[in-house]
């Protein structure tokens, strides 16, 4: 056997050695072992030696070592093979701990890079998103004008499929990427409890907001506004369809304002609560890709060219923190938090860890809103910059919503001052239906299931000098609340489950199967060695009185290394 290793890979060479083939030291040194056990893990491009054991023939009193039959320790073979198997088939990840999948190339795969595995997912989110809208229908509009307590009836949901896609993707030289994300909505009648043609009685946001703005103006201006409202047929409450409230309606008041007070309103045509969101983008985001500096992956660098907004009254509240709300940095712990910037809320929000869970067989961390998210400055001083504030649990967003007295909160004033819910009949806050959450896969930072629920309310009261406001008592009246939800499903979820859960489990148990196989194979050479030693011992006893004991033992040992005829063995056994 002149060059065994040049003809066979190391595994085959090991098997042949185990069968009794003699391997020289030169051939052994040339055996490649791309995988070795130990703290170093897999050796990239390294050359090692397959660990071999030589069974030496018994040489009493001799100083030399004869080359005998060698065999490969099967346990070491299986262990080495296990290391190779795990390192080869765990890619792009490796197994760490009991059944837990930790992707060693997560840093590369979740980076915003056209060559990363998650780039297409980041560009075109495969998760179907739905916008579910609930309206608060006013039961007693005339009674409210007369000073009665408002009564509302929740209507909905009216469900829309939300489509998102990124465009104008530009990679910059400072490890960032800029993009616009466009959104469009399509009504889903089969998922809705009602039609877009349903009528809803709601506060007239334009009339009541304009009245609040005129509160401290001269009485003559108030009188002129009252006459204008009457001429245009404007009242404190309106009866509009769901489609009109959502996507806009023509209003003569808007045309009048735009004619005499241009640029005073952020919209020129129809007015609707979601008119600016449909078929539009959420602003120009510039985020870090994580290619050069992984610690800043997905963090927002700028939004619309600025690193902080100017809506609020403190630098802390104006800061743009966290991500754009779609993906987060991998390798999360219970001490991690989810922070993101929301253009709709005009601020950054932070969610906190609540508990571990499982979604579709995939382990997740659930993050929820802390009780201080919408707390006022007296309850939570860092929120002082969002004031002027009212009761705790609602945030004044008038500064980023054309100065209309609008407030953001959890639905039904959940987690807010109980006075707010008690002031309106028909509100029933509870955590199961009205709290928001995000379920994140902690290893990759990718959301598995999310449900973001927010409520929009209008502060209204009687304004002296404007007849349309009558005797309305001060109240924060909810207009509507919406849930933006999305859950990974179908083929995408199945792929995630196989890569993140199933394969690590298979590899985890495979190492024990291979270890057991190694133990079984280890018994074979041990038994063979014991039997060979017994045979050598019988031969030694038979010839121990001879004058040439050493030569006889050596001759017999060399005889064992050759394929002797069966008759010869039987003849010597009779000795």
C-alpha positions as CSV (number, residue, x, y, z in Angstrom):
1,X,0.0,0.0,0.0
2,X,2.1,2.8,-1.3
3,X,-0.1,5.8,-0.9
4,X,-3.4,5.1,0.8
5,X,-4.3,8.6,1.6
6,X,-3.8,9.8,-1.9
7,X,-6.5,7.3,-3.0
8,X,-9.0,7.5,-0.2
9,X,-10.4,10.2,1.9
10,X,-9.6,10.1,5.6
11,X,-12.8,8.4,6.6
12,X,-12.1,5.5,4.2
13,X,-8.5,5.3,5.3
14,X,-9.7,5.0,8.9
15,X,-12.0,2.2,8.0
16,X,-9.3,0.3,6.2
17,X,-7.0,0.8,9.1
18,X,-9.7,-0.6,11.3
19,X,-9.9,-3.7,9.1
20,X,-6.2,-4.3,9.6
21,X,-4.5,-2.5,6.8
22,X,-1.0,-1.3,7.7
23,X,-0.5,2.5,7.4
24,X,3.0,4.0,7.5
25,X,3.8,7.1,9.5
26,X,4.1,9.2,6.3
27,X,0.7,8.1,5.2
28,X,-0.7,8.9,8.6
29,X,0.7,12.4,8.6
30,X,-0.9,13.1,5.3
31,X,-4.4,12.1,6.4
32,X,-6.5,15.3,6.4
33,X,-8.8,16.0,9.3
34,X,-10.8,19.1,8.7
35,X,-12.7,18.7,12.0
36,X,-11.2,18.3,15.4
37,X,-12.8,18.1,18.8
38,X,-12.0,20.6,21.6
39,X,-12.5,24.2,22.5
40,X,-11.3,25.4,19.1
41,X,-14.2,23.8,17.3
42,X,-13.8,23.4,13.6
43,X,-10.4,24.2,12.2
44,X,-10.7,26.2,9.0
45,X,-8.3,24.9,6.4
46,X,-6.3,23.0,9.0
47,X,-4.6,19.6,8.7
48,X,-4.8,17.2,11.6
49,X,-4.2,13.6,12.2
50,X,-6.8,10.9,12.5
51,X,-6.1,9.4,15.9
52,X,-4.9,5.9,15.5
53,X,-4.0,3.2,18.0
54,X,-1.4,0.5,17.3
55,X,-1.6,-2.9,18.9
56,X,1.9,-3.9,19.5
57,X,3.0,-7.5,19.5
58,X,4.2,-8.7,22.9
59,X,8.0,-8.5,23.1
60,X,9.3,-9.6,26.5
61,X,12.7,-8.2,27.3
62,X,13.1,-6.5,23.9
63,X,13.8,-2.9,23.3
64,X,12.6,-2.6,19.7
65,X,9.0,-2.0,18.6
66,X,7.7,-4.1,15.8
67,X,5.1,-2.7,13.4
68,X,1.9,-4.6,14.2
69,X,-1.7,-4.4,13.2
70,X,-3.3,-1.0,13.7
71,X,-6.9,-0.1,14.3
72,X,-8.7,3.2,14.5
73,X,-10.4,3.9,17.7
74,X,-14.1,3.8,16.6
75,X,-15.2,6.2,19.3
76,X,-12.8,8.8,18.1
77,X,-13.9,8.3,14.5
78,X,-17.6,8.8,15.4
79,X,-16.8,11.8,17.6
80,X,-14.8,13.4,14.8
81,X,-17.5,12.6,12.4
82,X,-20.1,14.1,14.7
83,X,-18.1,17.3,14.9
84,X,-17.8,17.4,11.1
85,X,-21.5,16.6,10.7
86,X,-22.6,19.3,13.2
87,X,-20.3,21.9,11.7
88,X,-21.3,21.1,8.2
89,X,-25.1,20.8,8.5
90,X,-25.7,23.3,11.2
91,X,-24.7,26.1,8.8
92,X,-25.7,28.8,8.7
93,X,-25.9,28.1,12.4
94,X,-24.5,26.0,15.2
95,X,-26.1,24.4,18.2
96,X,-25.6,25.9,21.6
97,X,-27.2,24.5,24.7
98,X,-30.0,22.0,24.9
99,X,-32.0,22.2,21.8
100,X,-31.6,26.0,21.4
101,X,-30.8,27.3,18.0
102,X,-28.3,30.1,17.9
103,X,-27.3,31.2,14.4
104,X,-23.6,31.9,14.2
105,X,-24.1,33.8,11.0
106,X,-27.2,35.8,12.3
107,X,-25.1,38.9,12.1
108,X,-24.5,38.3,8.4
109,X,-28.0,37.1,7.7
110,X,-30.0,39.9,9.3
111,X,-27.9,42.7,8.0
112,X,-29.4,45.0,5.4
113,X,-27.3,43.7,2.6
114,X,-28.4,42.4,-0.8
115,X,-26.3,39.3,-0.1
116,X,-27.9,38.5,3.2
117,X,-30.7,35.9,3.6
118,X,-33.1,38.4,5.2
119,X,-32.7,41.2,2.6
120,X,-35.7,40.2,0.5
121,X,-37.8,39.8,3.7
122,X,-36.8,43.3,4.7
123,X,-37.5,44.7,1.3
124,X,-40.9,43.0,0.8
125,X,-42.3,41.9,4.1
126,X,-43.9,38.4,3.6
127,X,-46.1,38.8,6.6
128,X,-49.7,39.8,5.8
129,X,-50.7,42.9,7.7
130,X,-54.3,43.9,8.6
131,X,-55.7,47.2,9.8
132,X,-58.8,46.7,11.9
133,X,-60.8,49.9,12.7
134,X,-63.4,50.3,15.4
135,X,-65.5,53.5,15.5
136,X,-67.3,55.0,18.5
137,X,-70.8,55.8,17.2
138,X,-72.3,58.7,19.2
139,X,-75.7,57.7,20.5
140,X,-76.8,61.0,22.0
141,X,-75.3,63.9,19.9
142,X,-78.0,66.4,20.7
143,X,-77.8,65.4,24.4
144,X,-74.1,66.1,24.4
145,X,-74.7,69.6,23.0
146,X,-77.1,70.2,25.9
147,X,-74.6,69.1,28.5
148,X,-75.3,65.4,28.9
149,X,-72.8,62.7,29.4
150,X,-71.7,61.2,26.1
151,X,-72.9,57.7,25.2
152,X,-71.0,55.7,22.6
153,X,-71.5,52.4,20.8
154,X,-68.5,50.6,19.4
155,X,-68.9,49.6,15.7
156,X,-66.6,47.3,13.8
157,X,-64.2,46.0,13.0
158,X,-63.8,47.3,9.5
159,X,-60.8,45.3,8.3
160,X,-58.3,46.4,5.6
161,X,-55.4,44.4,4.1
162,X,-52.3,46.5,4.3
163,X,-49.7,46.2,1.6
164,X,-46.2,47.5,2.1
165,X,-43.2,47.7,-0.2
166,X,-39.9,49.7,-0.1
167,X,-38.7,51.8,-3.0
168,X,-35.9,54.3,-3.7
169,X,-33.5,52.0,-1.7
170,X,-30.1,53.8,-1.7
171,X,-27.0,52.5,0.1
172,X,-24.9,55.3,1.5
173,X,-21.2,55.4,2.3
174,X,-21.7,55.7,6.1
175,X,-23.1,52.2,6.6
176,X,-26.7,53.3,6.2
177,X,-29.5,52.8,3.7
178,X,-32.3,55.2,2.8
179,X,-35.7,54.1,1.6
180,X,-39.3,55.0,1.2
181,X,-42.0,52.6,2.3
182,X,-45.3,52.9,0.5
183,X,-48.5,51.6,2.0
184,X,-51.9,50.9,0.5
185,X,-55.1,49.4,1.9
186,X,-57.8,47.2,0.5
187,X,-61.1,46.6,2.3
188,X,-61.8,43.0,3.4
189,X,-65.6,42.5,3.6
190,X,-65.3,38.8,4.7
191,X,-63.3,39.8,7.8
192,X,-65.3,42.9,8.6
193,X,-68.5,43.3,10.7
194,X,-70.1,45.9,8.4
195,X,-69.5,47.7,5.1
196,X,-67.8,50.9,4.2
197,X,-71.2,52.3,3.4
198,X,-72.3,52.1,7.1
199,X,-73.1,55.5,8.6
200,X,-71.3,56.6,11.8
201,X,-72.2,59.6,14.0
202,X,-69.0,61.3,15.0
203,X,-67.8,64.7,16.3
204,X,-67.1,67.1,13.5
205,X,-63.3,67.4,14.0
206,X,-63.0,70.5,11.8
207,X,-65.7,72.5,13.5
208,X,-64.8,71.6,17.0
209,X,-61.1,72.1,16.5
210,X,-61.6,75.5,14.9
211,X,-63.9,76.5,17.8
212,X,-61.2,75.5,20.3
213,X,-58.6,77.6,18.4
214,X,-60.9,80.6,18.5
215,X,-61.5,80.3,22.3
216,X,-59.3,83.3,23.2
217,X,-60.0,85.4,20.1
218,X,-62.2,88.5,20.0
219,X,-66.0,88.0,20.2
220,X,-66.4,89.5,16.7
221,X,-64.3,86.8,15.1
222,X,-66.3,84.1,17.0
223,X,-69.5,85.6,15.7
224,X,-68.2,85.6,12.2
225,X,-67.2,81.9,12.6
226,X,-70.6,81.0,13.9
227,X,-72.3,82.6,10.9
228,X,-69.9,80.9,8.5
229,X,-70.6,77.5,10.1
230,X,-74.3,78.1,9.8
231,X,-74.0,79.2,6.2
232,X,-72.0,76.1,5.2
233,X,-74.3,73.8,7.2
234,X,-71.7,72.8,9.7
235,X,-72.6,71.3,13.0
236,X,-70.8,69.9,16.0
237,X,-71.6,66.3,15.0
238,X,-71.8,64.7,11.6
239,X,-73.2,61.6,10.1
240,X,-70.7,60.1,7.6
241,X,-70.0,56.7,6.0
242,X,-67.1,54.6,7.1
243,X,-65.4,55.1,3.7
244,X,-65.7,58.9,4.0
245,X,-64.4,59.0,7.5
246,X,-61.5,56.8,6.6
247,X,-60.4,58.1,3.1
248,X,-61.9,61.6,3.0
249,X,-64.9,63.6,2.0
250,X,-65.4,66.9,0.3
251,X,-66.2,69.7,2.8
252,X,-67.0,73.3,1.9
253,X,-65.3,74.5,5.1
254,X,-62.0,73.0,3.8
255,X,-62.3,74.9,0.5
256,X,-63.2,78.1,2.4
257,X,-60.2,77.8,4.7
258,X,-57.8,77.0,1.9
259,X,-59.1,79.9,-0.2
260,X,-58.7,82.6,2.5
261,X,-56.1,81.0,4.7
262,X,-53.7,79.1,2.4
263,X,-51.2,76.6,3.9
264,X,-53.1,76.7,7.2
265,X,-54.2,73.0,6.7
266,X,-51.8,70.2,5.8
267,X,-54.2,68.9,3.2
268,X,-55.8,70.5,0.1
269,X,-58.6,68.2,-0.9
270,X,-60.6,65.7,1.0
271,X,-60.4,65.3,4.7
272,X,-60.2,61.8,6.3
273,X,-58.6,60.2,9.2
274,X,-56.5,57.9,7.0
275,X,-56.5,59.9,3.8
276,X,-52.8,60.7,4.2
277,X,-51.8,57.1,4.8
278,X,-53.3,55.4,1.8
279,X,-51.1,55.1,-1.3
280,X,-48.4,57.2,0.4
281,X,-45.2,56.7,2.2
282,X,-44.3,57.2,5.9
283,X,-41.3,59.5,5.2
284,X,-37.7,58.9,4.2
285,X,-36.0,56.6,6.6
286,X,-32.3,56.3,6.8
287,X,-31.2,53.3,9.0
288,X,-27.9,51.5,9.7
289,X,-27.3,48.3,7.8
290,X,-25.0,46.7,10.3
291,X,-22.4,45.7,7.7
292,X,-19.6,47.7,9.2
293,X,-20.9,48.3,12.7
294,X,-23.2,45.4,13.8
295,X,-24.1,47.0,17.1
296,X,-26.1,49.7,15.3
297,X,-28.0,47.3,13.0
298,X,-31.5,48.6,12.0
299,X,-31.2,51.7,14.2
300,X,-32.7,54.9,12.6
301,X,-30.1,57.5,11.7
302,X,-32.4,60.0,10.2
303,X,-36.1,60.5,9.3
304,X,-36.8,62.9,6.6
305,X,-33.3,64.1,6.8
306,X,-33.3,65.0,10.5
307,X,-32.0,63.2,13.6
308,X,-34.7,64.6,15.9
309,X,-38.1,66.2,15.4
310,X,-39.3,69.5,16.7
311,X,-42.9,68.7,17.8
312,X,-42.3,68.5,21.5
313,X,-40.8,70.7,24.3
314,X,-37.7,68.7,25.3
315,X,-34.7,67.2,23.5
316,X,-35.5,63.8,25.0
317,X,-39.0,63.7,23.6
318,X,-37.8,64.9,20.3
319,X,-35.2,62.2,19.9
320,X,-35.6,59.6,17.1
321,X,-34.6,56.4,18.9
322,X,-34.7,52.7,18.0
323,X,-35.5,51.1,14.7
324,X,-38.2,51.8,12.0
325,X,-40.4,49.2,13.7
326,X,-39.9,46.3,11.5
327,X,-36.8,44.4,12.6
328,X,-34.6,44.6,15.6
329,X,-31.0,43.6,16.5
330,X,-30.6,39.8,17.1
331,X,-29.6,38.0,20.3
332,X,-32.1,39.5,22.7
333,X,-32.4,38.8,26.4
334,X,-35.1,39.5,28.9
335,X,-33.3,42.7,29.7
336,X,-33.7,44.0,26.2
337,X,-36.3,46.5,25.1
338,X,-38.0,47.3,21.8
339,X,-37.6,50.9,20.8
340,X,-38.9,52.3,17.5
341,X,-39.9,55.6,15.9
342,X,-43.5,56.0,14.8
343,X,-44.2,58.8,12.2
344,X,-48.0,58.5,13.0
345,X,-47.4,59.1,16.7
346,X,-44.7,61.7,15.9
347,X,-42.5,60.2,18.6
348,X,-40.3,57.2,19.6
349,X,-41.8,54.4,21.7
350,X,-40.3,51.8,23.9
351,X,-41.8,48.4,24.7
352,X,-40.6,46.2,27.6
353,X,-40.1,42.5,28.0
354,X,-43.0,40.6,29.6
355,X,-42.7,36.8,29.1
356,X,-41.5,34.0,27.0
357,X,-43.8,32.2,24.6
358,X,-44.1,30.0,21.6
359,X,-45.7,31.0,18.2
360,X,-46.0,28.3,15.6
361,X,-43.5,26.1,17.5
362,X,-40.9,28.9,17.5
363,X,-39.8,30.4,20.8
364,X,-40.5,34.1,21.2
365,X,-40.2,37.0,23.6
366,X,-43.3,39.1,24.2
367,X,-42.9,42.8,24.6
368,X,-45.6,45.1,25.8
369,X,-46.2,48.8,26.4
370,X,-45.2,50.0,29.9
371,X,-47.7,51.8,32.0
372,X,-45.7,55.0,31.5
373,X,-46.0,55.1,27.7
374,X,-48.7,57.7,27.7
375,X,-48.4,58.8,31.3
376,X,-48.4,62.6,31.9
377,X,-45.5,64.6,33.2
378,X,-46.6,64.5,36.8
379,X,-46.7,60.7,36.9
380,X,-43.7,60.2,34.7
381,X,-41.4,63.2,34.5
382,X,-39.6,62.2,31.3
383,X,-42.9,62.7,29.5
384,X,-43.1,66.3,30.6
385,X,-41.9,67.3,27.1
386,X,-45.2,66.0,25.6
387,X,-47.3,68.4,27.6
388,X,-49.6,70.4,27.9
389,X,-51.1,67.3,29.5
390,X,-54.4,66.3,30.8
391,X,-55.2,63.1,32.8
392,X,-52.5,60.4,32.8
393,X,-52.8,57.8,30.1
394,X,-53.4,60.0,27.1
395,X,-50.9,62.0,25.0
396,X,-51.5,65.3,23.4
397,X,-50.6,65.1,19.7
398,X,-52.0,68.4,18.7
399,X,-48.6,69.9,17.9
400,X,-48.1,67.3,15.1
401,X,-51.8,67.2,14.0
402,X,-52.4,70.8,12.7
403,X,-53.1,72.0,16.3
404,X,-56.3,70.0,16.6
405,X,-56.9,68.9,20.2
406,X,-56.3,65.2,19.4
407,X,-55.1,62.7,22.0
408,X,-53.4,59.3,21.6
409,X,-54.0,56.4,24.0
410,X,-54.7,52.8,24.4
411,X,-58.2,51.7,23.3
412,X,-61.1,52.5,25.7
413,X,-58.6,54.4,27.8
414,X,-57.0,51.2,29.0
415,X,-54.1,51.8,31.4
416,X,-55.2,55.4,31.8
417,X,-56.7,57.5,34.6
418,X,-60.2,55.8,35.3
419,X,-61.8,59.3,35.2
420,X,-61.4,59.2,31.4
421,X,-63.4,56.0,30.9
422,X,-66.0,57.0,33.5
423,X,-66.8,60.2,31.7
424,X,-68.1,58.4,28.6
425,X,-70.8,55.7,28.7
426,X,-70.0,52.5,26.7
427,X,-66.3,52.2,27.4
428,X,-65.0,48.9,28.9
429,X,-61.2,48.8,29.0
430,X,-59.6,45.4,29.6
431,X,-56.0,44.2,29.0
432,X,-56.9,41.2,26.8
433,X,-58.7,43.2,24.1
434,X,-57.0,46.6,24.4
435,X,-53.3,46.0,25.2
436,X,-50.6,45.9,22.5
437,X,-47.8,43.4,22.1
438,X,-45.0,42.2,19.8
439,X,-43.8,38.6,19.8
440,X,-40.1,38.6,18.6
441,X,-37.8,35.7,17.9
442,X,-35.0,36.6,20.2
443,X,-32.2,35.1,18.2
444,X,-32.9,36.9,14.9
445,X,-34.9,39.9,16.1
446,X,-37.6,39.2,13.6
447,X,-41.3,39.7,14.7
448,X,-43.4,36.6,14.6
449,X,-46.7,38.0,15.7
450,X,-47.7,41.6,16.5
451,X,-50.8,43.6,17.5
452,X,-50.4,47.3,17.9
453,X,-53.6,49.0,19.2
454,X,-54.1,52.7,19.6
455,X,-57.0,55.1,20.1
456,X,-57.6,58.6,18.7
457,X,-59.7,60.9,20.8
458,X,-60.8,64.6,20.6
459,X,-61.1,67.0,23.4
460,X,-64.3,69.1,23.1
461,X,-66.1,71.6,25.2
462,X,-68.4,74.6,24.9
463,X,-66.7,77.7,23.5
464,X,-68.5,80.9,24.5
465,X,-69.5,82.9,21.4
466,X,-69.7,79.9,19.0
467,X,-73.2,78.7,19.0
468,X,-72.5,75.2,17.4
469,X,-70.7,74.1,20.6
470,X,-73.8,74.7,22.7
471,X,-73.4,73.6,26.3
472,X,-70.9,70.7,25.7
473,X,-69.1,69.7,29.0
474,X,-65.3,69.3,28.8
475,X,-64.6,65.7,27.9
476,X,-62.0,63.7,26.0
477,X,-64.3,61.8,23.5
478,X,-62.9,58.8,21.7
479,X,-63.4,58.9,17.9
480,X,-62.0,55.5,16.9
481,X,-59.4,52.9,17.7
482,X,-57.4,50.7,15.4
483,X,-55.4,47.5,15.5
484,X,-52.5,46.9,13.2
485,X,-51.7,43.2,13.3
486,X,-49.5,40.8,11.4
487,X,-48.5,37.2,12.0
488,X,-46.0,35.0,10.1
489,X,-47.8,32.1,8.5
490,X,-47.8,29.5,5.7
491,X,-44.6,28.7,3.9
492,X,-42.6,31.4,5.6
493,X,-43.5,30.2,9.1
494,X,-42.7,26.6,8.0
495,X,-39.3,27.6,6.8
496,X,-38.5,29.5,10.0
497,X,-39.7,26.5,12.1
498,X,-37.4,24.1,10.1
499,X,-34.4,26.3,10.3
500,X,-34.8,27.6,13.9
501,X,-36.4,24.7,15.7
502,X,-36.5,21.4,13.9
503,X,-32.9,21.3,12.6
504,X,-31.3,22.2,15.9
505,X,-33.4,19.5,17.6
506,X,-32.3,16.9,15.1
507,X,-28.7,17.9,15.4
508,X,-29.0,17.9,19.2
509,X,-30.2,14.3,19.3
510,X,-27.9,13.2,16.5
511,X,-24.8,13.8,18.6
512,X,-26.1,11.3,21.2
513,X,-27.0,8.8,18.5
514,X,-23.5,9.1,17.1
515,X,-22.0,8.9,20.6
516,X,-23.9,5.6,21.3
517,X,-22.7,4.3,17.9
518,X,-19.2,5.1,18.8
519,X,-19.5,3.2,22.1
520,X,-20.8,0.1,20.3
521,X,-18.0,0.2,17.8
522,X,-15.5,0.7,20.6
523,X,-16.4,-2.7,22.0
524,X,-15.5,-4.6,18.8
525,X,-11.7,-3.9,18.9
526,X,-11.6,-4.3,22.6
527,X,-13.1,-7.8,22.4
528,X,-10.8,-8.6,19.4
529,X,-7.8,-7.4,21.4
530,X,-8.7,-9.5,24.4
531,X,-9.1,-12.6,22.3
532,X,-5.8,-11.9,20.5
533,X,-4.0,-11.5,23.8
534,X,-5.4,-14.9,25.1
535,X,-4.1,-16.5,22.0
536,X,-0.7,-15.0,22.4
537,X,-0.7,-16.1,26.1
538,X,-1.4,-19.8,25.1
539,X,1.3,-19.7,22.6
540,X,3.8,-18.2,25.2
541,X,2.9,-20.9,27.8
542,X,3.5,-23.7,25.3
543,X,7.0,-22.5,24.4
544,X,8.2,-20.8,27.6
545,X,10.9,-23.5,28.2
546,X,12.5,-23.2,24.8
547,X,15.9,-21.6,24.2
548,X,14.7,-19.2,21.6
549,X,11.6,-17.8,23.3
550,X,12.1,-14.3,22.1
551,X,12.5,-15.3,18.5
552,X,9.5,-17.6,18.7
553,X,7.2,-15.0,20.1
554,X,8.4,-12.5,17.5
555,X,7.9,-15.0,14.8
556,X,4.4,-15.8,16.0
557,X,3.4,-12.2,16.3
558,X,4.5,-11.6,12.8
559,X,2.6,-14.7,11.8
560,X,-0.6,-13.1,13.3
561,X,-0.1,-10.1,11.0
562,X,-0.3,-12.3,7.9
563,X,-3.1,-14.2,6.5
564,X,-2.1,-17.7,7.6
565,X,-3.9,-20.7,6.3
566,X,-6.6,-22.0,8.7
567,X,-4.8,-25.4,8.9
568,X,-1.7,-23.8,10.2
569,X,-3.5,-22.0,13.0
570,X,-5.2,-25.2,14.1
571,X,-1.9,-27.0,14.1
572,X,-0.2,-24.4,16.4
573,X,-3.3,-24.4,18.6
574,X,-2.7,-28.1,19.3
575,X,0.7,-27.2,20.7
